[in-house]
Amino acid sequence: MAEKIVVIGGNAAGLTAASRAKRVDPRLDVTVVEKSPHISYSTCGIPYYLGKVVTEDALVSYTPESFEKERGIKVHSHTQIAEVSPSRKRVTGKRVDTGERVEFPYDRLLIATGVRPRIPDIPGTDLANVFTLTNLQDAIRINAALGSARKVVIIGAGYVGLELAECLQSTGKEVRIFEREPQVLPSIDRDMAQIIEYELDRFGVKVSVSARVLALVGHEGRVNGVKAAAGLGIEPADLVLLDTGVEPNIAVARDAGITIGLTGAISVDSCMETSLPGIYAAGNCAETFCTIRRRPVLNYVGTTAAKQGRVAGENMAARRVKFAGAIGTSVLKVFGLAVARTGLSSQEAAAESMPVVSARIEALDRAGYYPGAGKLWVKLIVERESRKLVGAQVIGYGDASKRIDVAAAAITSGMRVEDMAQLDLAYSPPYGSLWDPLHVAAQAVLRKL
């Protein structure tokens, strides 16, 4: 009889794992269980669906039926797993559409249950037209409500909040952001965040930082305003989006006796196996090993989830593969700006008691005389003692993603700043400068060491 693999969760980590396990060993009986109607969609593309840039269909790579037909993997959508029984090697739950009880036996199990929204402890979050955004179902509900909304308030200025601000403002909505931290996008340094705040203001998005929201207020059960501590009166709102953070969805794993790490996510080893043999975890519900800090952290990046899923899938198919870790590389678009970061920010380095030296420079992304040259702000963060690059941030109107990818490779390889300053990078006037902005930033750091 074929060995049974069960995967709980039908997006990046879960489907990558299921596909890889089946490819490595076609004899495996692989089943995916997903509580929503949708699988295999781009969570990162949802703001652009709400901004009318892409369609709902464009976000979905596979339906449950097409995935099963193409990959030979059974998919049970509308099915929520309530319990994992390691002693019986069973998972049980129910169909959310019919209430029918279901049970799936397994030889090896993957938990890829993702995240759930963290709701702020303020009155009014249960009003109509107040939304969180963690999956495609949320997006479809928001899209339906946006038709009659003119004023949109976004609480939180993280990645999703900033992308939503651009996308909704671009469709003619009046957008206001409240952020409790002293800056937008708290994962980057303050001097870089100011550039984003200027861009938001330039396009008419009102931003309040260091803002404490006291309550959401409504009329006849529907939100119509936001009350903040520093404001006089109520900020009108037809629709409120909560970008107030997420947390790993670990209830099923915790109840099964699986070890939960200090981060609050499922603890896994380098093979993505949990504390219970034969049970794996991957994606946003699992811890990610940070190769700079040398310890597990939370990492809510889709590319990391997919890599973890691939490793888990190979190991469930009886290979022995290890996940190398991640350093938090990401990029987002805020109107004309590309905002990219990798490694540690200055604040994160300070939290690790890591003495660092940093420098920020301004430069063009290609030869200044060539049409289309765009300004970049580049910040490099270097550990003082080892002189190794540990963080980089690139923001600007030019090609930021190219530079952040080079910086990510440099950090991963343990490159020192003097090596970065002499790195052999491609140059031609349409694509770069004689001295790349990364070279210039590295030289600026060296002057401080």
N, C-alpha and C positions, 0 to 999 in steps of 0.2 A: 504494500500500500504506500502511496506517495506521502511524503512528509508534508504536514500542513503548516503554512505560514499565514498568520493573521496580522493585518496592519490596521490599526485604529487611526484614522485620519487620511483624508483623500486630497491633500494638496502637495506642496513641494517636497517635503521630507518623505511623507508616506508613499506617494506614487513613485518617486525616484527609487526608494528602497524596494518596493514591490516589483518594479520593472527590472531592477538590477538583479534581484534574487532569481527571478524567472529566467532572465537571460543567461545567468551563470549556470543555473541548473534547471533546464526545462521540465524536468520530472516533478518539480515542486508543485504542490497544490496551493496557490496563493489567493488569498481573499482580502479585499479592502472593504472596511466598514466606515461610512461617513454619515454624520448626523444631518447634514444639510442636503438640499437637492443637487448641489453643484460639486463637481470635482475639477481638478486640473485647470484652475483659472489664475490669472495674474492679480494677486492682491495689490502689488505695487502699481498696477495700471488703473486701479479704481478711481483715483482722483481725476484722471483724464477721461474716464467714462462720465463722471458727474460734470465735467467741464465741456462735454460734447465734442471732445477731440477724437475719441474712439467709441465704438458701439459695444454693447454688452456682449454680443456674439464674438467680437474680436478678442475679448479677454479670455474666452474659454477655449482651451486647446482640445479637450476631449469631453464628451458626455460619458456617463457611466456605461452606456451601451457601446459607444465607439471604442472606448478604452478596453472593454472586455473582448470585443471582436478583434481588435488589432493586437493586443498583448496576451490574450489567453488568461486574463486575470479576472476573477469574479469581483464585481463591485456591488455592494449593498448601500445605496444612498438612503436618506430619510431614516437612518438607523443609528440610535444612540446607545453606546455601551455604558452600562451602569456599574458593572462589577467585573473585576479580573480575579479568577480563582486559581492561583499558582499551583495549589496542591492537586486540583482536578484538571489543570491545563484546559480551562474553559473561560470564555468571556461571555457574559450575558447582558442583555439589554432589551430594548423594544423598538418597534417601528414607530417613529414620531407621528406618522400620518394615520396609522390605523390602530396603534396601541398594542399590536401583536407582540408577544414575547419572542425573543430570538436567543439562540445560543450557538456559539462557534467553538469547536475544539481546536487546539493548536499544539504543534510541537515547538514552534518558536514564535514569539510575539513581538511586534513593534508598536510602541506607544508614540504617536505623533499628533497629539491633541492640541498643539498650538497654544494660543493665549486667549485670555478673556479680558474685557475692558475693566479698568480700575475706575469706578464711579466716584466722583468727589462727594464728600460728606457735606452736602449743602441742600437746603430745601429746594424742591421744584424739579429735580432730575427725572421725576416720573411723569412730567407733563407731556402732552402730545407735542410732536415736532421737536423733541429733544432726542438726539441720536448719538450713538457711538458708531465707530466704523472699524470693524475687524474682519468682515467677510463680504462676499458678494450679495448675500441676502440683505445685509444692512444697506449696501449701496443701492439696491433696487428700491428699498423703502424710502431712502433719502431722495432718490431721483424723482419718485412720485410726488413727494412733498415739496420739492423745489419749484415745481411749476407755479404755485401760488405764493411763493416767498420772494420778497424783495430785499429785506434786511436780514443778513445772516451774521450771527455772532459765533466765533470759534474760540473756545476756551482751551488754551494750550497752544504753544507755538513750536511744537516739535516737527519732525519730518512731515507727518501727515497733515498737520495743521497748516504748515506753510504751503504745501502743494495744493491743498484745498483752497487756501486763500487766493492763490493765483488763478486756479481753474474757475472758481465761482465768480471772482471779480471780472474775469474775461468774458463771462456769459451775461454780464450786466447787473449782477447782484451787488448790493452795497455791503461790504465785508468789514467787520470789526474783530480784532483779536485781543483777548485778554491773556496775559502770561504772568504767572506768579513769580517766576524768577526775574532777576534784573536784566535779562536779555532774552532775545529769541534764540532758538536752537541751542539749549544749554550744553550740548555735547561738543561745541566748539568754543574757542576763546572769545572773550568779550570784545577785543579789538577787531576781530573778524566778524562777529555778529552785528556790529554797528553798520557794516556795509550792507548786510541784508535788510536791516531796519530802514536804511535810507532808500533802498530799492522798493520796499513795500510802500513807503510814504510817496515815492515818486509815481507809483501807479494807483494811488488813492486808497490804499488799505490802511485803516486807522489801527495803530498798535498801542496798547497800554502794557508796559512791563512793570514788574514789581506790583502787580495788580491782584488783589485778593477778592475773588467773587464771593459775595455773601449769600446770594440766593438767585434762583431763577423764578420769575413771577409770571403769572398767567391769568387768563380770563376764560371761564367756562371750560377749564381743563386743558387749555392749549397755551403754550408759552407765548408771551408777548413782550418780555423784557428781561434784562439782566441788571442786578443790583451789585455794584462793586464798592469796596470799602472807601476808595478815594474819590468816588464820583458823587456828584450832586444829582439826585433823581435816578431815574431808570433809563438804561440804554435800550431803546426799542429793538425788538428782535422777532421776526416771523419764524425763524428756525435757528436752533442752537446745535452746534456740533461739539462734542466733547473729545478733545485730544489730550486727555489727562493721564495717559499712560495705560499700560497693559501689564498683566502678570501671567506667569506660566499657568496653564490649565492642567493641574497635577492631581486633581481629586481622585481619579480612578487609580493612579499609581500609588498615591499615599495610602488609600484605603486597602490596597493589596499588600501593604507592608514593604513597598519599595523605598529605598533611602532617598530622602529629599536633601539636596545640598544646602549649604549656607546661603546661597543666592536665592533660594526659594524655588529653583527648578530641579528637575530630576537629575540625580547624580549618576554619571556614566563614566566608564573608563574610556581609553583611547579607541576601543573597538565599538563604542556606543552601547555596550552592554551595561545593564543596571546592576544593582546589588543582588538581584535574583537571577541565577543562571538561565539562559534561554529567553530572557525578556530584555528587549532593547528599547532605547528611546532616542529620538532625533528631532531636530527642528526647534521651534521656539519654546517648547515645553521642557527641553533638556538643557543642561549646562553646556557652555562652550569653553574649551581651554584657550586662554589668552596666552600667546607665546611671548608677550612682553612681560606681563605680570607674573607669568608662570603659575597661574592658578585659574580655577573655573570662574566664569563670569556669565552674565546674561548677554545674549546677542540675538537681536531680532531682525536679522538680515536674511533675505530669501536665498541668496547665493550660499550662505553658510548652511542653511537648512538643507539645501539640495546636496551639498557635499557630505553632510552628516548622513543623510538618507542613503546616499550611494555606498558609504562605508558600512552602514548597518545592513543594507541589502546583501552586500558581498559576504559579510560575516554570517548572516542568517542562511546563506547558501553554502556554508562550511568552508569559506575561505578565511584567511587571517589578514585583515587589512586594518590599518590604523588611521584615525583622523589626525591630521597634522596640527590643527588649531587654527585660530583666526585672530585678526588684529583690528577688526571693526572698520573696514573700508567701505565707504558709501559715497554717493553723489546724488544731489537732487537739483531740480530746476525751480528757481524763484523768479518769475518773469524773465528778464534778460540775463540773469545771473546763473552760472553754474556754481554750486556749493559742494565742495568735496572735502573729505577728511579721511585720515587713516591713523592708526596707532593711538597714542595718548594725547590728550589736550594738556595744556599747562596745569589746569586744575586737577586733572586726573593724575598727572605725575606728582603733584604736591600731595595728593591723598595717599600715594604710595611711598611718600618720604623719599622721592627720587630727585636729587639735585639736577636741574636741567638748565641749559642755556638756549635761548630762542632768538630768532630774528624774523622780522616781517619786511618784505620788499614789495615794490610795485614794478611791473615790467610788462611789455607787450608780448603776446603769445607767438608772434612771428615778426619778420622784419618790418620796421615801422613804416617804410615807404611802400610796402605791399598793401593793396586794397584789402580791407576787412580785418586788419590787425585789431585785436581787442586787448583791453587792459586786464591783467591778472594781479591779484594780491596773493603772495605766497609766504607762508609761515612754516618754518622748520623748527622742530624741538629736538634737542640733542642732549643725551645724558652726559653730564660734565666729566665724570671720571673715565668712562669707557670711550667717550666721543662718538658713540653710536647714535644713529638716527632712531628716535623712538616715536616721533609723531610728525604729521604734516597736515596742513590745511591750505587749500587752494580755492579761492573765490574769484569770479570775474566774468567778463564778457567774452573771453577767448576760450581756448581749449584747456579746461581745467582737468577733465577726466584723464587725459593723457599724462599729465604731470602727477596726479595722485596715484595712478597705477605704477609709474616708475618709483615713486616714493614707497608704495606698499611693497614692491619687490625688494627695494633697498633695505627696508626695515626687516622683512622676513629673512633676508640673507645675512643680517647682522652688519651691514655696511657702516663704516665710519664716515663722518662728515667730510673729511679730506678726500676720501674716495668718491663721494658724491660730487664734490667740486670738480673732479676731473673725469667724471663719467662720460663715456663716448656716446653722445646722443646725436640723433640725426639732425641735419641742418639743411634747409633750402628755404629761400625767402617766403614761399607760399605756406610753409609748414612750421617754421621755427626761426630762432634767432641764432646769431653766431655764438652768443652766450645765452643758453636757455635760462628761463626764470629759475629753474632749480639750481643751476650753477650759481647764479647771482645770489640766491638765498643762502646756499651753502657757504659761499665766500663771506657773506655777512655774518654768519654764525662763527666762522673761524676767526674773524676779527675780535670776537668777544671772548674766545677761549684763551 
